[in-house]
Amino acid sequence: SNGEEMGRIKEQYFYCVPSFTITDAKGDAKYKVHQPTCLGGMCVNCCTEGCICGRGMCKMPFWIFDINQEKTDGGDAVHIGK
């Protein structure tokens, strides 16, 4: 980046599900980021990707969504990355 700002990550106000907005260097919002949810988006879904280690919740991803995507809650929400 040669010392130039590439963008920012801003933590949004939340109760139970941490959520963030990623902006580019001009300040334009590009992505929404939060963990997979359940119960209508009220809780983090700790079982979305299963228990791969056999000892509890050891894999808690953050999913990346386009800023214009409206449906980002629920295990069936289409994400563009994690």
C-alpha positions as CSV (number, residue, x, y, z in Angstrom):
1,S,0.0,0.0,0.0
2,N,3.1,2.3,0.1
3,G,1.8,3.9,3.3
4,E,-1.5,4.9,1.7
5,E,-4.8,4.1,3.3
6,M,-6.5,1.1,1.7
7,G,-9.8,1.4,3.6
8,R,-11.2,0.9,7.0
9,I,-13.2,-1.5,9.1
10,K,-15.9,0.0,11.3
11,E,-17.5,-1.9,14.2
12,Q,-21.3,-1.3,14.1
13,Y,-23.5,-1.1,17.2
14,F,-24.7,-4.6,18.1
15,Y,-26.2,-6.6,21.0
16,C,-25.3,-10.3,20.4
17,V,-23.7,-10.6,16.9
18,P,-20.6,-8.5,16.2
19,S,-20.9,-6.8,12.9
20,F,-18.6,-4.6,10.8
21,T,-18.6,-2.4,7.7
22,I,-15.6,-2.4,5.4
23,T,-15.0,0.8,3.4
24,D,-12.5,1.7,0.6
25,A,-9.9,4.5,0.8
26,K,-12.6,7.0,-0.4
27,G,-14.9,6.0,2.5
28,D,-17.4,4.2,0.3
29,A,-19.0,1.2,2.1
30,K,-18.1,-2.0,0.2
31,Y,-18.9,-5.0,2.5
32,K,-20.8,-6.1,5.5
33,V,-19.1,-8.6,7.8
34,H,-20.7,-10.7,10.6
35,Q,-20.8,-14.2,12.0
36,P,-23.5,-16.6,10.7
37,T,-26.7,-16.1,12.7
38,C,-29.8,-18.0,13.8
39,L,-33.1,-17.0,15.5
40,G,-33.8,-14.4,12.9
41,G,-30.4,-12.8,13.2
42,M,-30.5,-12.4,17.0
43,C,-27.8,-14.9,17.9
44,V,-24.5,-16.3,16.5
45,N,-25.1,-19.7,15.0
46,C,-22.3,-21.7,16.6
47,C,-23.2,-24.8,14.6
48,T,-23.1,-23.4,11.1
49,E,-19.9,-25.1,10.0
50,G,-20.0,-27.9,12.5
51,C,-17.7,-29.0,15.2
52,I,-14.6,-30.0,13.3
53,C,-12.4,-30.7,16.3
54,G,-14.9,-32.8,18.4
55,R,-14.4,-30.6,21.5
56,G,-16.9,-27.8,21.2
57,M,-17.2,-24.6,19.2
58,C,-13.8,-24.4,17.6
59,K,-14.6,-22.8,14.2
60,M,-16.5,-19.5,14.3
61,P,-16.2,-17.8,10.9
62,F,-17.1,-14.3,9.9
63,W,-19.0,-14.1,6.7
64,I,-18.5,-11.3,4.1
65,F,-21.5,-9.9,2.2
66,D,-21.8,-7.3,-0.5
67,I,-22.9,-3.9,1.0
68,N,-26.1,-3.9,-1.0
69,Q,-27.2,-7.4,0.0
70,E,-30.3,-7.2,2.2
71,K,-30.6,-10.8,3.5
72,T,-27.5,-11.5,5.6
73,D,-29.1,-13.4,8.5
74,G,-29.6,-17.1,8.8
75,G,-27.5,-20.1,7.7
76,D,-28.8,-19.9,4.2
77,A,-27.6,-16.3,3.5
78,V,-25.4,-16.2,0.5
79,H,-22.0,-14.9,1.4
80,I,-19.1,-13.9,-0.9
81,G,-16.3,-14.9,1.4
82,K,-15.3,-15.7,5.0
